[in-house]
Amino acid sequence: MRIGYGEDTHRLQEGRKLILGGVEIPFEKGLLGHSDADVLTHAVMDALLGAMAAGDIGRLFPDTDEAYRGISSLRLLERVYALMRERHMCLGNLDAVIIAQRPKLAPYINAMRENIAAALGANAERVSVKATTTEGCGPEGRGETMSARCVCTLESH
Ligand code: MG
């Protein structure tokens, strides 16, 4: 068994869609980035890559590459899953947390779990997604950014 950890932060900006775990969430702002800026899926990918000691998403999917402009991060997650399969590894479990002051994310959590699990060929029972505020503290609390953190285990098969 191998353990991985990943984290990510993106700025919030008007005029962008808010995509978390592949779910489009109605909100007045979205996350800024080269891809769809899905901060949750980015943290998940970095955790999985970390467990494989296979680098990070900045190296695999550089933001200087036009191929990744606006791309759904779930498509990138599928590529990480392909790297797992090459190594004969499958998801043990993952546990992620989104750090955001607003909006309320509870209604969307199960859809995020289903999307991430599907991209990894796993059951959603192996995928935990949680959300927390920072009680108004720091850049997340002021609504300037959203962050996500993830730990995972991979198993050989
Ligand atoms: Mg990112």
Backbone and ligand atoms as CSV (ligand in chain L), in Angstrom:
chain,resi,resn,atom,element,x,y,z
A,1,MET,N,N,0.842,-1.199,0.000
A,1,MET,CA,C,0.000,0.000,0.000
A,1,MET,C,C,0.877,1.249,0.000
A,2,ARG,N,N,0.440,2.261,-0.717
A,2,ARG,CA,C,1.181,3.531,-0.759
A,2,ARG,C,C,0.248,4.683,-0.410
A,3,ILE,N,N,0.805,5.684,0.245
A,3,ILE,CA,C,0.028,6.849,0.713
A,3,ILE,C,C,0.444,8.076,-0.086
A,4,GLY,N,N,-0.524,8.916,-0.438
A,4,GLY,CA,C,-0.219,10.168,-1.133
A,4,GLY,C,C,-0.949,11.342,-0.511
A,5,TYR,N,N,-0.395,12.523,-0.753
A,5,TYR,CA,C,-0.999,13.762,-0.242
A,5,TYR,C,C,-0.949,14.823,-1.331
A,6,GLY,N,N,-2.016,15.599,-1.454
A,6,GLY,CA,C,-2.007,16.700,-2.416
A,6,GLY,C,C,-2.789,17.891,-1.895
A,7,GLU,N,N,-2.390,19.068,-2.316
A,7,GLU,CA,C,-3.192,20.250,-1.994
A,7,GLU,C,C,-3.088,21.272,-3.100
A,8,ASP,N,N,-4.075,22.164,-3.146
A,8,ASP,CA,C,-4.117,23.164,-4.202
A,8,ASP,C,C,-4.954,24.360,-3.735
A,9,THR,N,N,-4.685,25.499,-4.339
A,9,THR,CA,C,-5.446,26.728,-4.080
A,9,THR,C,C,-5.654,27.449,-5.405
A,10,HIS,N,N,-6.846,27.968,-5.623
A,10,HIS,CA,C,-7.098,28.835,-6.778
A,10,HIS,C,C,-7.816,30.106,-6.330
A,11,ARG,N,N,-7.593,31.180,-7.084
A,11,ARG,CA,C,-8.297,32.442,-6.831
A,11,ARG,C,C,-9.722,32.379,-7.359
A,12,LEU,N,N,-10.618,33.073,-6.660
A,12,LEU,CA,C,-12.006,33.222,-7.120
A,12,LEU,C,C,-12.119,34.512,-7.915
A,13,GLN,N,N,-12.855,34.424,-9.023
A,13,GLN,CA,C,-13.025,35.602,-9.860
A,13,GLN,C,C,-14.407,35.589,-10.512
A,14,GLU,N,N,-14.962,36.771,-10.699
A,14,GLU,CA,C,-16.238,36.864,-11.407
A,14,GLU,C,C,-16.047,36.479,-12.872
A,15,GLY,N,N,-17.109,35.966,-13.472
A,15,GLY,CA,C,-17.058,35.638,-14.889
A,15,GLY,C,C,-16.476,34.264,-15.171
A,16,ARG,N,N,-16.253,33.452,-14.129
A,16,ARG,CA,C,-15.765,32.083,-14.301
A,16,ARG,C,C,-16.800,31.135,-13.705
A,17,LYS,N,N,-16.889,29.920,-14.306
A,17,LYS,CA,C,-17.741,28.880,-13.720
A,17,LYS,C,C,-17.051,28.298,-12.498
A,18,LEU,N,N,-17.856,27.918,-11.507
A,18,LEU,CA,C,-17.312,27.218,-10.343
A,18,LEU,C,C,-17.503,25.721,-10.542
A,19,ILE,N,N,-16.384,25.012,-10.744
A,19,ILE,CA,C,-16.409,23.565,-10.959
A,19,ILE,C,C,-15.636,22.910,-9.815
A,20,LEU,N,N,-16.289,22.022,-9.087
A,20,LEU,CA,C,-15.632,21.291,-8.000
A,20,LEU,C,C,-15.966,19.810,-8.143
A,21,GLY,N,N,-14.959,18.972,-8.261
A,21,GLY,CA,C,-15.209,17.550,-8.466
A,21,GLY,C,C,-16.028,17.294,-9.716
A,22,GLY,N,N,-15.840,18.151,-10.725
A,22,GLY,CA,C,-16.554,17.984,-11.988
A,22,GLY,C,C,-18.001,18.453,-11.942
A,23,VAL,N,N,-18.436,19.005,-10.821
A,23,VAL,CA,C,-19.815,19.478,-10.676
A,23,VAL,C,C,-19.827,20.996,-10.837
A,24,GLU,N,N,-20.685,21.493,-11.728
A,24,GLU,CA,C,-20.823,22.947,-11.882
A,24,GLU,C,C,-21.795,23.456,-10.817
A,25,ILE,N,N,-21.312,24.386,-10.003
A,25,ILE,CA,C,-22.067,24.845,-8.838
A,25,ILE,C,C,-22.472,26.304,-9.054
A,26,PRO,N,N,-23.760,26.596,-8.947
A,26,PRO,CA,C,-24.210,27.978,-9.146
A,26,PRO,C,C,-23.606,28.894,-8.079
A,27,PHE,N,N,-22.882,29.927,-8.516
A,27,PHE,CA,C,-22.248,30.869,-7.588
A,27,PHE,C,C,-21.862,32.106,-8.384
A,28,GLU,N,N,-21.666,33.208,-7.681
A,28,GLU,CA,C,-21.393,34.470,-8.394
A,28,GLU,C,C,-19.963,34.552,-8.918
A,29,LYS,N,N,-19.102,33.665,-8.460
A,29,LYS,CA,C,-17.709,33.646,-8.909
A,29,LYS,C,C,-17.291,32.221,-9.239
A,30,GLY,N,N,-16.172,32.092,-9.952
A,30,GLY,CA,C,-15.595,30.782,-10.221
A,30,GLY,C,C,-14.105,30.837,-9.987
A,31,LEU,N,N,-13.460,29.699,-10.140
A,31,LEU,CA,C,-12.024,29.625,-9.870
A,31,LEU,C,C,-11.240,29.916,-11.136
A,32,LEU,N,N,-10.161,30.666,-10.940
A,32,LEU,CA,C,-9.325,31.120,-12.044
A,32,LEU,C,C,-8.223,30.092,-12.297
A,33,GLY,N,N,-8.019,29.744,-13.574
A,33,GLY,CA,C,-6.950,28.807,-13.902
A,33,GLY,C,C,-6.939,28.499,-15.381
A,34,HIS,N,N,-5.917,27.769,-15.792
A,34,HIS,CA,C,-5.726,27.446,-17.198
A,34,HIS,C,C,-6.728,26.380,-17.651
A,35,SER,N,N,-6.924,25.364,-16.795
A,35,SER,CA,C,-7.936,24.343,-17.066
A,35,SER,C,C,-9.263,24.879,-16.532
A,36,ASP,N,N,-10.166,23.982,-16.143
A,36,ASP,CA,C,-11.401,24.450,-15.509
A,36,ASP,C,C,-11.164,24.871,-14.054
A,37,ALA,N,N,-9.912,24.748,-13.591
A,37,ALA,CA,C,-9.495,25.215,-12.252
A,37,ALA,C,C,-10.242,24.499,-11.127
A,38,ASP,N,N,-10.536,23.220,-11.358
A,38,ASP,CA,C,-11.253,22.390,-10.378
A,38,ASP,C,C,-10.286,22.042,-9.244
A,39,VAL,N,N,-10.295,22.873,-8.215
A,39,VAL,CA,C,-9.280,22.788,-7.167
A,39,VAL,C,C,-9.341,21.445,-6.429
A,40,LEU,N,N,-10.540,20.899,-6.276
A,40,LEU,CA,C,-10.687,19.605,-5.607
A,40,LEU,C,C,-10.018,18.497,-6.426
A,41,THR,N,N,-10.352,18.446,-7.708
A,41,THR,CA,C,-9.788,17.389,-8.555
A,41,THR,C,C,-8.271,17.549,-8.664
A,42,HIS,N,N,-7.774,18.783,-8.633
A,42,HIS,CA,C,-6.325,19.000,-8.676
A,42,HIS,C,C,-5.647,18.427,-7.429
A,43,ALA,N,N,-6.230,18.650,-6.263
A,43,ALA,CA,C,-5.645,18.102,-5.037
A,43,ALA,C,C,-5.691,16.573,-5.060
A,44,VAL,N,N,-6.786,16.019,-5.581
A,44,VAL,CA,C,-6.917,14.559,-5.688
A,44,VAL,C,C,-5.820,13.999,-6.602
A,45,MET,N,N,-5.621,14.652,-7.761
A,45,MET,CA,C,-4.602,14.156,-8.700
A,45,MET,C,C,-3.213,14.216,-8.078
A,46,ASP,N,N,-2.904,15.291,-7.379
A,46,ASP,CA,C,-1.578,15.394,-6.779
A,46,ASP,C,C,-1.377,14.359,-5.671
A,47,ALA,N,N,-2.441,14.010,-4.960
A,47,ALA,CA,C,-2.331,12.951,-3.956
A,47,ALA,C,C,-2.030,11.611,-4.635
A,48,LEU,N,N,-2.755,11.309,-5.710
A,48,LEU,CA,C,-2.553,10.037,-6.422
A,48,LEU,C,C,-1.158,9.977,-7.024
A,49,LEU,N,N,-0.729,11.081,-7.644
A,49,LEU,CA,C,0.618,11.123,-8.237
A,49,LEU,C,C,1.674,11.008,-7.143
A,50,GLY,N,N,1.407,11.630,-6.006
A,50,GLY,CA,C,2.345,11.535,-4.888
A,50,GLY,C,C,2.495,10.105,-4.405
A,51,ALA,N,N,1.386,9.379,-4.329
A,51,ALA,CA,C,1.444,7.982,-3.887
A,51,ALA,C,C,2.273,7.131,-4.850
A,52,MET,N,N,2.290,7.533,-6.125
A,52,MET,CA,C,3.080,6.789,-7.131
A,52,MET,C,C,4.483,7.363,-7.267
A,53,ALA,N,N,4.790,8.461,-6.552
A,53,ALA,CA,C,6.048,9.204,-6.743
A,53,ALA,C,C,6.239,9.509,-8.233
A,54,ALA,N,N,5.151,9.982,-8.863
A,54,ALA,CA,C,5.132,10.212,-10.313
A,54,ALA,C,C,5.062,11.697,-10.649
A,55,GLY,N,N,5.567,12.548,-9.749
A,55,GLY,CA,C,5.595,13.975,-10.048
A,55,GLY,C,C,4.320,14.661,-9.606
A,56,ASP,N,N,3.959,15.737,-10.311
A,56,ASP,CA,C,2.761,16.491,-9.935
A,56,ASP,C,C,2.055,16.982,-11.197
A,57,ILE,N,N,0.867,17.547,-11.013
A,57,ILE,CA,C,0.073,17.924,-12.189
A,57,ILE,C,C,0.708,19.078,-12.962
A,58,GLY,N,N,1.465,19.923,-12.259
A,58,GLY,CA,C,2.150,21.009,-12.961
A,58,GLY,C,C,3.155,20.480,-13.971
A,59,ARG,N,N,3.758,19.338,-13.650
A,59,ARG,CA,C,4.743,18.733,-14.551
A,59,ARG,C,C,4.045,17.928,-15.655
A,60,LEU,N,N,2.986,17.200,-15.276
A,60,LEU,CA,C,2.306,16.347,-16.259
A,60,LEU,C,C,1.450,17.152,-17.226
A,61,PHE,N,N,0.773,18.185,-16.699
A,61,PHE,CA,C,-0.179,18.950,-17.509
A,61,PHE,C,C,0.171,20.429,-17.406
A,62,PRO,N,N,1.289,20.869,-17.985
A,62,PRO,CA,C,1.757,22.248,-17.767
A,62,PRO,C,C,0.768,23.287,-18.298
A,63,ASP,N,N,0.662,24.413,-17.554
A,63,ASP,CA,C,-0.321,25.436,-17.943
A,63,ASP,C,C,0.177,26.283,-19.121
A,64,THR,N,N,1.358,25.936,-19.633
A,64,THR,CA,C,1.829,26.563,-20.866
A,64,THR,C,C,1.351,25.790,-22.098
A,65,ASP,N,N,0.718,24.623,-21.876
A,65,ASP,CA,C,0.294,23.762,-22.983
A,65,ASP,C,C,-1.149,24.093,-23.362
A,66,GLU,N,N,-1.342,24.565,-24.591
A,66,GLU,CA,C,-2.682,24.955,-25.052
A,66,GLU,C,C,-3.657,23.778,-25.018
A,67,ALA,N,N,-3.136,22.554,-25.068
A,67,ALA,CA,C,-4.010,21.377,-25.061
A,67,ALA,C,C,-4.863,21.332,-23.800
A,68,TYR,N,N,-4.398,21.984,-22.735
A,68,TYR,CA,C,-5.105,21.876,-21.453
A,68,TYR,C,C,-5.944,23.107,-21.141
A,69,ARG,N,N,-6.013,24.064,-22.072
A,69,ARG,CA,C,-6.801,25.274,-21.798
A,69,ARG,C,C,-8.282,24.915,-21.693
A,70,GLY,N,N,-8.862,25.240,-20.540
A,70,GLY,CA,C,-10.298,25.023,-20.341
A,70,GLY,C,C,-10.709,23.568,-20.197
A,71,ILE,N,N,-9.734,22.645,-20.173
A,71,ILE,CA,C,-10.071,21.222,-20.149
A,71,ILE,C,C,-10.732,20.860,-18.816
A,72,SER,N,N,-11.651,19.892,-18.880
A,72,SER,CA,C,-12.243,19.367,-17.650
A,72,SER,C,C,-11.170,18.619,-16.884
A,73,SER,N,N,-11.002,18.956,-15.627
A,73,SER,CA,C,-9.981,18.287,-14.822
A,73,SER,C,C,-10.297,16.807,-14.625
A,74,LEU,N,N,-11.573,16.421,-14.803
A,74,LEU,CA,C,-11.901,14.991,-14.717
A,74,LEU,C,C,-11.208,14.213,-15.837
A,75,ARG,N,N,-11.031,14.866,-17.008
A,75,ARG,CA,C,-10.316,14.193,-18.107
A,75,ARG,C,C,-8.854,13.978,-17.716
A,76,LEU,N,N,-8.282,14.950,-16.997
A,76,LEU,CA,C,-6.904,14.805,-16.526
A,76,LEU,C,C,-6.821,13.705,-15.458
A,77,LEU,N,N,-7.848,13.644,-14.618
A,77,LEU,CA,C,-7.893,12.592,-13.595
A,77,LEU,C,C,-7.918,11.213,-14.250
A,78,GLU,N,N,-8.627,11.096,-15.368
A,78,GLU,CA,C,-8.640,9.816,-16.095
A,78,GLU,C,C,-7.234,9.451,-16.584
A,79,ARG,N,N,-6.448,10.467,-16.933
A,79,ARG,CA,C,-5.067,10.189,-17.365
A,79,ARG,C,C,-4.209,9.732,-16.184
A,80,VAL,N,N,-4.471,10.300,-15.027
A,80,VAL,CA,C,-3.757,9.839,-13.828
A,80,VAL,C,C,-4.142,8.381,-13.535
A,81,TYR,N,N,-5.419,8.067,-13.735
A,81,TYR,CA,C,-5.862,6.675,-13.547
A,81,TYR,C,C,-5.137,5.743,-14.520
A,82,ALA,N,N,-4.888,6.208,-15.741
A,82,ALA,CA,C,-4.146,5.387,-16.707
A,82,ALA,C,C,-2.736,5.113,-16.190
A,83,LEU,N,N,-2.112,6.111,-15.567
A,83,LEU,CA,C,-0.781,5.904,-14.974
A,83,LEU,C,C,-0.842,4.893,-13.829
A,84,MET,N,N,-1.929,4.942,-13.063
A,84,MET,CA,C,-2.105,3.957,-11.986
A,84,MET,C,C,-2.197,2.551,-12.573
A,85,ARG,N,N,-2.982,2.419,-13.639
A,85,ARG,CA,C,-3.155,1.085,-14.246
A,85,ARG,C,C,-1.835,0.569,-14.795
A,86,GLU,N,N,-1.042,1.467,-15.413
A,86,GLU,CA,C,0.290,1.051,-15.912
A,86,GLU,C,C,1.131,0.451,-14.796
A,87,ARG,N,N,0.949,0.981,-13.599
A,87,ARG,CA,C,1.722,0.522,-12.441
A,87,ARG,C,C,1.000,-0.580,-11.670
A,88,HIS,N,N,-0.118,-1.080,-12.212
A,88,HIS,CA,C,-0.927,-2.111,-11.560
A,88,HIS,C,C,-1.367,-1.671,-10.175
A,89,MET,N,N,-1.802,-0.398,-10.090
A,89,MET,CA,C,-2.274,0.125,-8.813
A,89,MET,C,C,-3.728,0.549,-8.960
A,90,CYS,N,N,-4.486,0.374,-7.878
A,90,CYS,CA,C,-5.861,0.868,-7.859
A,90,CYS,C,C,-6.087,1.652,-6.568
A,91,LEU,N,N,-7.163,2.413,-6.577
A,91,LEU,CA,C,-7.444,3.251,-5.416
A,91,LEU,C,C,-7.797,2.386,-4.212
A,92,GLY,N,N,-7.120,2.610,-3.092
A,92,GLY,CA,C,-7.566,2.057,-1.813
A,92,GLY,C,C,-8.707,2.924,-1.318
A,93,ASN,N,N,-8.379,4.141,-0.926
A,93,ASN,CA,C,-9.411,5.133,-0.632
A,93,ASN,C,C,-8.791,6.518,-0.722
A,94,LEU,N,N,-9.643,7.513,-0.810
A,94,LEU,CA,C,-9.146,8.886,-0.707
A,94,LEU,C,C,-10.102,9.689,0.157
A,95,ASP,N,N,-9.522,10.684,0.801
A,95,ASP,CA,C,-10.280,11.562,1.698
A,95,ASP,C,C,-9.853,12.986,1.404
A,96,ALA,N,N,-10.793,13.786,0.927
A,96,ALA,CA,C,-10.471,15.152,0.507
A,96,ALA,C,C,-11.334,16.148,1.269
A,97,VAL,N,N,-10.797,17.355,1.424
A,97,VAL,CA,C,-11.564,18.433,2.040
A,97,VAL,C,C,-11.425,19.685,1.190
A,98,ILE,N,N,-12.553,20.345,0.965
A,98,ILE,CA,C,-12.580,21.633,0.259
A,98,ILE,C,C,-12.673,22.722,1.320
A,99,ILE,N,N,-11.864,23.758,1.188
A,99,ILE,CA,C,-11.877,24.861,2.147
A,99,ILE,C,C,-12.436,26.081,1.426
A,100,ALA,N,N,-13.650,26.452,1.786
A,100,ALA,CA,C,-14.357,27.535,1.089
A,100,ALA,C,C,-15.366,28.154,2.048
A,101,GLN,N,N,-15.447,29.464,2.048
A,101,GLN,CA,C,-16.406,30.131,2.942
A,101,GLN,C,C,-17.835,29.996,2.410
A,102,ARG,N,N,-17.998,30.178,1.128
A,102,ARG,CA,C,-19.293,30.089,0.461
A,102,ARG,C,C,-19.046,29.501,-0.917
A,103,PRO,N,N,-20.020,28.951,-1.612
A,103,PRO,CA,C,-21.390,28.672,-1.178
A,103,PRO,C,C,-21.462,27.396,-0.343
A,104,LYS,N,N,-22.632,27.057,0.129
A,104,LYS,CA,C,-22.852,25.780,0.816
A,104,LYS,C,C,-22.659,24.647,-0.194
A,105,LEU,N,N,-21.784,23.709,0.116
A,105,LEU,CA,C,-21.430,22.670,-0.851
A,105,LEU,C,C,-22.119,21.333,-0.572
A,106,ALA,N,N,-22.756,21.209,0.587
A,106,ALA,CA,C,-23.345,19.916,0.974
A,106,ALA,C,C,-24.224,19.298,-0.114
A,107,PRO,N,N,-25.061,20.078,-0.834
A,107,PRO,CA,C,-25.944,19.438,-1.828
A,107,PRO,C,C,-25.190,18.807,-3.002
A,108,TYR,N,N,-23.917,19.144,-3.184
A,108,TYR,CA,C,-23.163,18.702,-4.368
A,108,TYR,C,C,-22.122,17.634,-4.057
A,109,ILE,N,N,-21.925,17.344,-2.771
A,109,ILE,CA,C,-20.823,16.469,-2.359
A,109,ILE,C,C,-20.939,15.071,-2.973
A,110,ASN,N,N,-22.141,14.487,-2.953
A,110,ASN,CA,C,-22.268,13.119,-3.474
A,110,ASN,C,C,-22.011,13.059,-4.970
A,111,ALA,N,N,-22.420,14.080,-5.705
A,111,ALA,CA,C,-22.142,14.109,-7.150
A,111,ALA,C,C,-20.635,14.212,-7.391
A,112,MET,N,N,-19.921,14.989,-6.575
A,112,MET,CA,C,-18.458,15.063,-6.696
A,112,MET,C,C,-17.832,13.693,-6.445
A,113,ARG,N,N,-18.299,13.012,-5.396
A,113,ARG,CA,C,-17.754,11.681,-5.070
A,113,ARG,C,C,-17.959,10.722,-6.243
A,114,GLU,N,N,-19.155,10.759,-6.830
A,114,GLU,CA,C,-19.470,9.865,-7.947
A,114,GLU,C,C,-18.571,10.169,-9.145
A,115,ASN,N,N,-18.362,11.449,-9.453
A,115,ASN,CA,C,-17.529,11.830,-10.600
A,115,ASN,C,C,-16.083,11.367,-10.413
A,116,ILE,N,N,-15.536,11.617,-9.237
A,116,ILE,CA,C,-14.132,11.257,-8.975
A,116,ILE,C,C,-13.976,9.742,-9.004
A,117,ALA,N,N,-14.907,9.034,-8.362
A,117,ALA,CA,C,-14.839,7.576,-8.339
A,117,ALA,C,C,-14.925,7.013,-9.754
A,118,ALA,N,N,-15.830,7.557,-10.562
A,118,ALA,CA,C,-16.006,7.041,-11.926
A,118,ALA,C,C,-14.727,7.221,-12.735
A,119,ALA,N,N,-14.045,8.360,-12.573
A,119,ALA,CA,C,-12.806,8.608,-13.326
A,119,ALA,C,C,-11.694,7.678,-12.886
A,120,LEU,N,N,-11.822,7.087,-11.696
A,120,LEU,CA,C,-10.781,6.222,-11.149
A,120,LEU,C,C,-11.191,4.753,-11.162
A,121,GLY,N,N,-12.289,4.442,-11.830
A,121,GLY,CA,C,-12.738,3.052,-11.915
A,121,GLY,C,C,-13.021,2.456,-10.551
A,122,ALA,N,N,-13.500,3.286,-9.627
A,122,ALA,CA,C,-13.692,2.844,-8.240
A,122,ALA,C,C,-15.121,3.108,-7.804
A,123,ASN,N,N,-15.493,2.476,-6.704
A,123,ASN,CA,C,-16.796,2.721,-6.106
A,123,ASN,C,C,-16.746,4.001,-5.273
A,124,ALA,N,N,-17.825,4.756,-5.294
A,124,ALA,CA,C,-17.868,6.022,-4.553
A,124,ALA,C,C,-17.688,5.827,-3.049
A,125,GLU,N,N,-17.903,4.607,-2.585
A,125,GLU,CA,C,-17.693,4.295,-1.162
A,125,GLU,C,C,-16.219,4.473,-0.762
A,126,ARG,N,N,-15.313,4.456,-1.757
A,126,ARG,CA,C,-13.879,4.646,-1.490
A,126,ARG,C,C,-13.457,6.119,-1.549
A,127,VAL,N,N,-14.398,6.990,-1.877
A,127,VAL,CA,C,-14.078,8.405,-2.101
A,127,VAL,C,C,-14.851,9.268,-1.099
A,128,SER,N,N,-14.112,9.941,-0.247
A,128,SER,CA,C,-14.715,10.864,0.722
A,128,SER,C,C,-14.410,12.295,0.310
A,129,VAL,N,N,-15.446,13.122,0.261
A,129,VAL,CA,C,-15.256,14.559,0.011
A,129,VAL,C,C,-15.967,15.315,1.134
A,130,LYS,N,N,-15.253,16.216,1.741
A,130,LYS,CA,C,-15.814,17.014,2.822
A,130,LYS,C,C,-15.615,18.493,2.494
A,131,ALA,N,N,-16.289,19.350,3.223
A,131,ALA,CA,C,-16.109,20.782,3.005
A,131,ALA,C,C,-16.094,21.472,4.357
A,132,THR,N,N,-15.271,22.508,4.450
A,132,THR,CA,C,-15.231,23.308,5.667
A,132,THR,C,C,-15.063,24.778,5.312
A,133,THR,N,N,-15.512,25.644,6.190
A,133,THR,CA,C,-15.180,27.059,6.075
A,133,THR,C,C,-13.951,27.302,6.956
A,134,THR,N,N,-13.456,28.525,6.956
A,134,THR,CA,C,-12.375,28.876,7.885
A,134,THR,C,C,-12.870,29.909,8.895
A,135,GLU,N,N,-14.201,29.918,9.126
A,135,GLU,CA,C,-14.782,30.885,10.072
A,135,GLU,C,C,-14.421,32.318,9.679
A,136,GLY,N,N,-14.306,32.540,8.372
A,136,GLY,CA,C,-14.029,33.893,7.882
A,136,GLY,C,C,-12.564,34.292,7.906
A,137,CYS,N,N,-11.684,33.393,8.352
A,137,CYS,CA,C,-10.253,33.740,8.456
A,137,CYS,C,C,-9.518,33.464,7.146
A,138,GLY,N,N,-8.504,34.268,6.886
A,138,GLY,CA,C,-7.592,34.007,5.773
A,138,GLY,C,C,-8.233,34.253,4.424
A,139,PRO,N,N,-7.485,33.987,3.346
A,139,PRO,CA,C,-7.994,34.274,1.997
A,139,PRO,C,C,-9.226,33.453,1.621
A,140,GLU,N,N,-9.310,32.204,2.116
A,140,GLU,CA,C,-10.527,31.420,1.844
A,140,GLU,C,C,-11.717,32.055,2.565
A,141,GLY,N,N,-11.493,32.461,3.791
A,141,GLY,CA,C,-12.570,33.043,4.595
A,141,GLY,C,C,-13.074,34.355,4.025
A,142,ARG,N,N,-12.169,35.096,3.386
A,142,ARG,CA,C,-12.562,36.370,2.772
A,142,ARG,C,C,-13.153,36.173,1.375
A,143,GLY,N,N,-13.212,34.932,0.928
A,143,GLY,CA,C,-13.789,34.654,-0.380
A,143,GLY,C,C,-12.866,35.009,-1.531
A,144,GLU,N,N,-11.564,35.112,-1.251
A,144,GLU,CA,C,-10.598,35.411,-2.314
A,144,GLU,C,C,-10.118,34.147,-3.026
A,145,THR,N,N,-10.097,33.044,-2.280
A,145,THR,CA,C,-9.586,31.779,-2.821
A,145,THR,C,C,-10.444,30.621,-2.317
A,146,MET,N,N,-10.283,29.481,-2.997
A,146,MET,CA,C,-10.719,28.189,-2.461
A,146,MET,C,C,-9.513,27.261,-2.488
A,147,SER,N,N,-9.437,26.391,-1.507
A,147,SER,CA,C,-8.355,25.419,-1.433
A,147,SER,C,C,-8.938,24.024,-1.277
A,148,ALA,N,N,-8.101,23.021,-1.517
A,148,ALA,CA,C,-8.491,21.633,-1.277
A,148,ALA,C,C,-7.269,20.846,-0.866
A,149,ARG,N,N,-7.495,19.864,-0.025
A,149,ARG,CA,C,-6.427,18.962,0.410
A,149,ARG,C,C,-6.945,17.543,0.299
A,150,CYS,N,N,-6.043,16.608,0.045
A,150,CYS,CA,C,-6.458,15.215,-0.161
A,150,CYS,C,C,-5.370,14.257,0.297
A,151,VAL,N,N,-5.751,13.215,0.990
A,151,VAL,CA,C,-4.859,12.081,1.225
A,151,VAL,C,C,-5.478,10.865,0.550
A,152,CYS,N,N,-4.621,9.942,0.105
A,152,CYS,CA,C,-5.145,8.744,-0.549
A,152,CYS,C,C,-4.244,7.549,-0.235
A,153,THR,N,N,-4.797,6.370,-0.426
A,153,THR,CA,C,-3.984,5.161,-0.462
A,153,THR,C,C,-4.204,4.482,-1.807
A,154,LEU,N,N,-3.121,3.906,-2.323
A,154,LEU,CA,C,-3.193,3.079,-3.522
A,154,LEU,C,C,-2.774,1.668,-3.138
A,155,GLU,N,N,-3.415,0.705,-3.804
A,155,GLU,CA,C,-3.108,-0.699,-3.550
A,155,GLU,C,C,-2.613,-1.347,-4.827
A,156,SER,N,N,-1.662,-2.269,-4.690
A,156,SER,CA,C,-1.189,-3.035,-5.840
A,156,SER,C,C,-2.151,-4.185,-6.117
A,157,HIS,N,N,-2.299,-4.511,-7.377
A,157,HIS,CA,C,-3.134,-5.678,-7.706
A,157,HIS,C,C,-2.504,-6.436,-8.856
L,1,MG,MG,MG,-4.690,23.778,-9.526
